[in-house]
Amino acid sequence: MFARLRGLSQEAEAWDPFPDVPLVVLTAEKSSLFETRAMRKQYLVFQRELAALSTRSTHQVVDDSHHFIHKEQPEVVIRAIKNVVDQSRR
């Protein structure tokens, strides 16, 4: 699985650069039941890489959340959306 994701990552490097736009990456704090430590470690690397696409990004690990952050911590998602909208207006 990771080899396939790495292949996609390398393919994406050939695309046009990601625009320097506001970007918020929200990462669930808790792992899924089927996620190994190695998978979690790589997932966090991917999340950091995603956040690094823009110099105007933030990356937040959301406490007490699983995959469905929007259901478990909706206020965090709302705040992130407002943050992106506010930054976009500047």
N, C-alpha and C positions, 0 to 999 in steps of 0.2 A: 504494500500500500504506500509506504513512504517513498519508494522508488518512483511510483507513478506520480505522486505529488511533486517530487523533485523535478521530474520531467516536465510537468506543467509549469513549475516555477521557472525553469530554464527557457521554456517556450515563451513565457510572459516577458522575459527580459528582452526579447526581440521586438516587443510592441513599443509604440510611442510612449514616452515617459508619462508617468502619472502626473496629473496637474497638481500644482501646489494649492490645494484647496483645504478648507477645514475638514477634519476627519476625526471621528471618535471611534475607537475600537473598545468594545466592552467584552470582557472575558469572564466567563463563569468561574467562580472560585472553586467549586466542587467538581470533581471528576464524575464521569458516568460510571455505572457499575461495571461496564465492560472495558473500561479504559485501563491499560497497563501504565506503569510508571514511565516507561519509554515513550508510549504514545502521548501521555500528558506533557512530558518534557518537550517533545517535538511540536506538539500543538502550541505550547507557549512560545516557542521559537517562531512559529508561523504567525502568531498573533503580533509579536514584536516586529516582525518583518512587515506585516501589513501596516502597522502604525508608522513605520519608518518611510512609507511611500510618500508622505507629505511632511514638510517641515512645520505644518500647521496642525499637527495631530496630537491627540492625547490617547493614552492607553490606560484603561482602568480595569483592574480585577475587581469584580463586584462581589462583595461579601455575601455569604449565605445565599448563593445562587447556583443553579444548575444550568442546563442548556436553555431553558425558557426564561431568560432574564426579564423579558417584558411582562411575564406573568408574576414572577416572584418578587421583582423589584421595579415596578413600573415607574416609580418616581425617579429612579436613576436613568432610565431610558428617556423619560420626558425631559429631564435636565440636560442630557446629552444632545437631544434634538434641538432644544432651545439654544444651547451653546453653539452648535453648528450654524443655526439660522443667524444668531447674533454676529458670529465671526464672518459669515458670508456678506453681511450688510456693511462691513467695514471696508 
